């Protein structure tokens, strides 16, 4: 199969028929063998009914319906798991991504051997204050921390090699930084393509003001995970050991100094009256806790790496 199109959605009943017709037209005009995977992330409107109706007419449509709203990251992860195409295209369901971009995205992956092509909405039709400016800040921070020179990390329109999406697990709200996750898995040929952005035709955005805070928190998380996500003992164990040794050596010094003064008959304060005693004790306790945190982190990684973070209610064409 040439292409899998993965489309996460939440309450987009009005746009689904038009979106699929547009995708099908592009695929047929380019003679692509394709599938379209809709992931209904707990919609409360009739989105799933529309997907069922579309799938009854065309077996190229596959669908997953979540038990509740888990988020875009979990929806993408579910779509990545079942995608069969040599090239996997992701796009949003609100018609703001243009399916006419698909052939060129496919060519960049197949003919130029890119691992990932990220769309860049150079000209946007979103609100300048609530979307454009925060987006520029997020992207600047992501470029600085990741080393990837992309202009639009969070663009929904992206293309991947199949082997790339099978290697990446998207959790929490990390969909904003999938290129960073891909880089962390060792896929380094990551490119960018300017894509056409379209004004929203139906409904309204599903992302509120909390995405600003979440975006920065996710950036801090992924920056940490990039360095220590697969080896937490290297950071927690290191600092835990340093602090424990500092505390232990300080306590030994205080104790030995007290014994020396007593042996020599030198008047001295009680050990418990010495503020360094409490600093040493605190360092020993914190060092132990940090070391245990690293150890527990290692255990969690080994036991939870393949755990799913969503529940599927229904499937179509499986």
Protein Blocks (a to p, Z undefined) as FASTA:
>chain_A
ZZdcddddehilkmmmmmmmmmmmmmmmnopacddddddehiablmlmmmmmmmmmomkb
ccdddfbdnbjklmmmmmmmmpmbfbdcdddfkopacfklmmmmmmmmmmnopabdcddd
fbacbdfklmmmmmmmmmmmmmmmnopacfblmlmbdcddfklmmmpccehjlmmmmmmm
mmmnopabdcdddddddddfbhcdfbdfklmmmmmmmmmmmmmmmmmmmmmmlmmmmmmm
mmmmmmmmmmmmmmmmmmmmmmnopacddfklpmklmmmmmmmmmmmmmmmmmmmmmmmm
mmmmmpccbdcfbdchZZ
